[in-house]
Amino acid sequence: MQLKSALLQATQLLEQGAIASPRLTAELLLCHALSRDRAWLHAHSDEPLSEVAWIHFGRYLHERLNGKPLQHITHRQEFYGRQFRVTPDVLIPRPETEHVIEVALRRAPNARRAIDIGCGSGALAVTWALETTAKVFATDISLPALTIARENAQALHAPVHFLATHLASALQPASFDLVLSNPPYIPDTERESLQREVRDHEPPVALYGGPTGVEIYQPLIADAARILRPGGSLVMEIGYQAQERVRAMLDPHFTGFEVDHDLAGWPRVVSACYSP
């Protein structure tokens, strides 16, 4: 069977299985089976598919049709133009989270010391370390997540210091110029309404933020106020209904509150300056 024929059959199977972006998914799974990129695939579509590659490709299609996320099959997800390793131990980085970096670059481009609280795969921390000259730290309560984050930092040659702790509880007061965070913010009540790819495959500790979804923000903001230097910035991702509730949690020492929207028009990132 030629590669183009295998792609056509796979695309049809994925369409029948109601999988989003069936053609792109088929291409990425076939590339993974072949250990090639999409440019090579398009240039060699008339070549035959080997038996070994067909076995791998078939297994990957079966996994995807049964709800396993594409990123957990390929173990890769792009974030800010870089490839990150992902596993079921970490949240899959979303394109929307890139807005956290964009807002931080606008608000605190010259931050000397920055920290990513609840780093997961390390996407924010690694990206900030590579986009700026700051000394970057990252924390997570999950040791398996920190292992993945450290692997990503090493693979991308990003000088990030990792620490296992709840939020920023182990860090010194007034020691940072920038706090970044994408905390868990999905309400517990929405668990059953999530896509199966999310609900059944991503780590609950990185998804659910409590009964209303904003319970994590109060201690996160308190930790940020403790570790930020005067004039430092706090930049956090939020859920689509959390804007006013999170704003109400900021004490009077946080000023210059701003909300940035994602490409779909939803409030996505809140930021403020610590001015004691």
Secondary structure, DSSP 8 states (H G I E B T S, - for coil): -BHHHHHHHHHHHHHHTT-SSHHHHHHHHHHHHHT--HHHHHHTTTSB--HHHHHHHHHHHHHHHTT--HHHHH-EEEETTEEEE--TTS----GGGHHHHHHHHHH-TT-SEEEEES-TTSHHHHHHHHHSS-EEEEEES-HHHHHHHHHHHHHTT--EEEEESSTTTTS-TT-EEEEEE----B-GGGGGGS-HHHHTTS-HHHHB-SSSS-TTHHHHHHHHHHHEEEEEEEEEE--TT-HHHHHHHS-TTEEEEEEEE-TTS-EEEEEEEE--
